[in-house]
Amino acid sequence: MNFNGRVQKASSKNFQMCLRDDPDQDVVIQFGKMNDNLFNLDFKYPLSPFQAFAVCLSSFDKHFQND
């Protein structure tokens, strides 16, 4: 994925999302790792700051299943 220089490190938490499944569609939110303790969040309309932050927090959620 092209983060346009806004992400420095590979991470399973890095992501980009657009409104539709269209490669020509603009990215409305991207989140990525800058260094060991710093992440970068970029978003635009139609997302609010609260919605963008909530989406990013969900990328840190770990699901554990007990057998």
Contacts in CASP RR format, 6 or more apart in sequence:
PFRMAT RR
TARGET T0000
AUTHOR 0000-0000-0000
METHOD contacts of the structure
MODEL  1
MNFNGRVQKASSKNFQMCLRDDPDQDVVIQFGKMNDNLFNLDFKYPLSPF
QAFAVCLSSFDKHFQND
1 14 0 8 1.000
1 16 0 8 1.000
3 14 0 8 1.000
3 16 0 8 1.000
3 30 0 8 1.000
3 32 0 8 1.000
6 30 0 8 1.000
6 32 0 8 1.000
6 40 0 8 1.000
6 42 0 8 1.000
7 14 0 8 1.000
7 30 0 8 1.000
7 32 0 8 1.000
7 33 0 8 1.000
7 34 0 8 1.000
7 40 0 8 1.000
8 33 0 8 1.000
8 34 0 8 1.000
8 35 0 8 1.000
9 32 0 8 1.000
9 33 0 8 1.000
9 34 0 8 1.000
9 35 0 8 1.000
9 36 0 8 1.000
10 33 0 8 1.000
11 32 0 8 1.000
11 33 0 8 1.000
13 31 0 8 1.000
13 32 0 8 1.000
13 33 0 8 1.000
13 39 0 8 1.000
13 59 0 8 1.000
13 60 0 8 1.000
14 31 0 8 1.000
14 32 0 8 1.000
14 33 0 8 1.000
15 30 0 8 1.000
15 31 0 8 1.000
15 32 0 8 1.000
15 59 0 8 1.000
16 27 0 8 1.000
16 29 0 8 1.000
16 30 0 8 1.000
16 31 0 8 1.000
17 27 0 8 1.000
17 28 0 8 1.000
17 29 0 8 1.000
17 30 0 8 1.000
17 55 0 8 1.000
18 25 0 8 1.000
18 26 0 8 1.000
18 27 0 8 1.000
18 28 0 8 1.000
19 25 0 8 1.000
19 26 0 8 1.000
19 28 0 8 1.000
19 46 0 8 1.000
26 44 0 8 1.000
28 43 0 8 1.000
28 44 0 8 1.000
28 45 0 8 1.000
28 46 0 8 1.000
28 47 0 8 1.000
29 41 0 8 1.000
29 42 0 8 1.000
29 43 0 8 1.000
29 44 0 8 1.000
29 47 0 8 1.000
29 52 0 8 1.000
29 55 0 8 1.000
30 40 0 8 1.000
30 41 0 8 1.000
30 42 0 8 1.000
30 43 0 8 1.000
31 39 0 8 1.000
31 40 0 8 1.000
31 41 0 8 1.000
31 42 0 8 1.000
31 55 0 8 1.000
31 56 0 8 1.000
31 59 0 8 1.000
32 39 0 8 1.000
32 40 0 8 1.000
32 41 0 8 1.000
33 39 0 8 1.000
33 40 0 8 1.000
34 40 0 8 1.000
39 56 0 8 1.000
41 52 0 8 1.000
41 53 0 8 1.000
41 56 0 8 1.000
43 49 0 8 1.000
43 52 0 8 1.000
47 55 0 8 1.000
END
